[in-house]
């Protein structure tokens, strides 16, 4: 019993550590807002330090493990692993699509879950994509954003990476929506957590190399890309629905929707049967 409880705690420690460090460091660096040019990132000094820590852990542990995994595991098996974890997430995608009243997206996520689970060997085969059933990724942070909860300042969480205050506060709910947390025994659950993290990192190896080689400031590039991606996922091109809850990456609010200009008046037409109006003679 003691071993099971300790393993359970080990499976949740990254999220707990992120929340504890966030609660401790937020007041310390709150006074740094005046020195930062981007209003979306008032905690930039703290965020840069956390990003350096994350990069160090990634360079020492996660990236080498992902490289060995990618080079040593056949592509067919890696694809099956990615499909399996993606299928697990479709249940939570369905719930959040329904909570946002995106009923077509919810129906497609529900269909994907059932098709791949029952016809795709538990999700290892992505039959739904072959049938053109699209996956719509949603999470509870997007759901709150859809209903107007402000994103808050940009945050970099220890071990978890880019986020916002709103998305960080819903991490306990996100964990409840993750089917892996119900896997028992704890040793199997923790092994699946590690495998999912390594698989996800292996899919980003090339992207990470491109960012490191192309970006002049990796921190700013990652921050702006994350905020823009989250904003696009929540608004889905509907700028007028933002009402300031999802400002742009540079902190500027979304442009207010302006009414379309009135069409020009149509030229008057003569009634039917009326004689034609003679044209004016050309001036000499």
N, C-alpha and C positions, 0 to 999 in steps of 0.2 A: 504493500500500500504506500509506504514511504517513497519507494523508487518511482512508482507511477506518478505520485504528486510532484516529485522533483522534476520528472521528465515533462510533465504538463507545464510546469513553470518555465522550463527551458524553451518550450515551443513558443511561448508568448513573450519572452524577455526582450526581443528587439523592439517591439511596440511599446512595452512598458518603459524600457530605457529611454526611448525617444520622448515619451510623454513626461517623464521625470526631468530629463535635461531641459526640455522645453519650459516646464514650469519654473525651474530654477533660474534659467538664463534670460528669460523674457524681461523681467524687471531690471536686470543688470544692464542690458543693452538698450533699454527703452529710450534712454537719453541720447542715443546716437542718431536719432531721426533727423535732427537739424543739419547734420553733416552729409546727408545723403541726397543725391539729386533725384532719385526715382522715388516717388511717393508710394509706389507699390512695395518697396523694399526698405522700410525704415530700420530693419535689423541687419543690414548688409554686413557690418563687421562681424557679428556673430555667425551669420550664414556662411561667410567665407571661411571662417575657422572650422565650422562643421563640415563644409565641403572638403577642406583639406584632410580632415580626419577620415571622411568617407573614401576619398581617393586613395589614402594610404591603405585602408582595409581592402579596398578593391585591388590595388596593385599587389598586395602581399597574399591575399587569400582567394578572392572571388574570380579575378581575371585569370590567374593561372589554372584554377580548377575548371573554368569555362573553356579555356584553350585546350586542356587535356581532354575534356569531354567532347569538344567538337572534333578534335583530331583523331580520337580513339573510338568514337561510337559511329557506326554507319549512319548515313543521312536518313535512311528509311526509318530506323529506330528513333532517331531524334525527332523526326516529323511526327511519329506516333506519340511520343512523349508530349510534344507541344500541343497536339490535338487533344490529348487526354486532359491536360490541365485547362485548355481553352473550353472544353466541353463542361468541365466542372463550374467554370465561371458563368456559363449561359443561364444557369438558374437564377443567380443574383442579377444578371443583366435583365432577365424577364421581370423580376420583382420591381426593379427601379424604373424600367420602362413603363410598367403599369402605374407606379406611383406618380409618374410624370404625365399620365394620361396619353402616352404615346402607344396607343393600343395596337396599331399595325406592327410597330417595332416589337412590342411585347409578344404578339402572336408569332412573329418570325423567330424570336429567341426561344419561345416555348416549343415551336416545331423543331428547331435545331436540336434542342436538348433531347427531345424524344427520338428523333430520327437517328442521331449519332449514338445515343445510349443503346438503343435496341437493335439498330441495323449496323452500327459502326463499331461493334465489339467494345462497348463501354466508352466510346468516344475516341478510341485509337485511330479509327478511320473517319475522315471528315466527309461523310456521305452528303450532308446537308449542303455543303458548298458546291458539290457536283450537281445538286438539284437547284442551284441558284437561290438558296435560302440564305439571306444575308445575316451576318452577326452584327448586332448593335451593342457596343460596349457602353455600359452605364454603371455608375456607382452611386452611393448615397450622397457623396459630396455634390455630384452633378444634380441629383434630385433636389437637394436644398437650394442649389443655385438656380434651378429651374423655377422654384417658387419664391425667388427674391432674396434669399439669405446672402448677405454680402460675403465675398471671398476672404476679405481681411488681408493682412500683410503676407507677403511671400515668406516662406520658411524653408530651410533645409533641415530635415530631420536626421538625426544620427542613424546610420545604416539604411534608412528608408529613402533618403534623397529628397528631391524637390517636392514641395507641397505648398499649401496655404493654411492659414489659421483654421478656416472652416473645414478643410479636408483633414487636418490633423485631429481636430476635436471629434470627428466621426470615426476614427480608427477602431474604437471598441465595437461599434456597430458593424463596420466592415468585417471585422474578425468573426462576428456572429453569422454574417452572411457567407462566409467562406466554408464550403463543405469539408475542407481538410480538418477543421478544428473538431469535427465529430468523429474522426478516425480513431479507433482504439485497437491495439495498445498505443501508448504514447511514443514508443520507439519507432513504430511504423509512421506515425504522424510526423514526427520530427524529421525522419528520413525523407518523407515526401516534401516537406518544407524546403529542405536543402536541395533536393533534386529540382524542384520548381525554380528556385533562385538561380541555380547553375544553368539550367536550360534557358531561362530568360536572359541571363547575362551572355550566354553563348550566341544568342540571336542578335546581340548588340555589339559584338566585337568589332565588326567593320565600321559601324556608325561611330563608336567611340574613337577609333583611330582617325576617322575623317574630322571629327570635332577637334581633337587634339592638334591635328595638322593644319586646320583651316582657321580656327577661331583665334583672334588676337587676344581676347579675354574669355576664357572658357566659362568662367562664372556667369558673366553677363549674357553670353550666348545661351547657356543652359537655362538661365532664369527666364529670359524673354521667350525662348521656344516653349518652355513649359507653360507659362501664363497664356501665351497665344493659343496653344493647343487646348488648354482647359476652357478658355473662353469660347473657342469655336465649337467645342463639344457641347457646351451648355446652351449657347445661343442658336447654333445651327443656322447662322445667317440672318436671324431675326433681331436686328439691332434695336428695334423699338421696344422689345420686351425686356431689355436689360435694366432700364431705369437706374443706371449707375451701379448696380450690384456687381457687374462684371466689367470694370474699366479695362482699358487696353493695357498692354504690357508696360508702356511708359507712364501709366497713371492717368492719362487723359480719359475723360468719360466718353461713352459711346455717343456718336452724333445723334441728335434728336431727329426723329422722322419729320420731314417737311412735306406739306401737301403738294400734289402735282399741279403744275400751272394749268390754268383754264385753257381749253383749246381755242384757237382764234375763231371769230365769228365767220360763219359761211356766207359767201356773197348771195345777195338777194336774187332770186330767180323769178322770171316773169310767169304769171299764171298761164295755164294751158289755154291755147287759142288766141292769145294776145299777139298783135302784129310785132314783128321784130323791131328792135330799136336801131335806128340807123347809126352807123359809126360816124364819129366826128371826122370832118375832113382834115387831112394832114396840113399842118402849118408850113408855110413857105418862108 
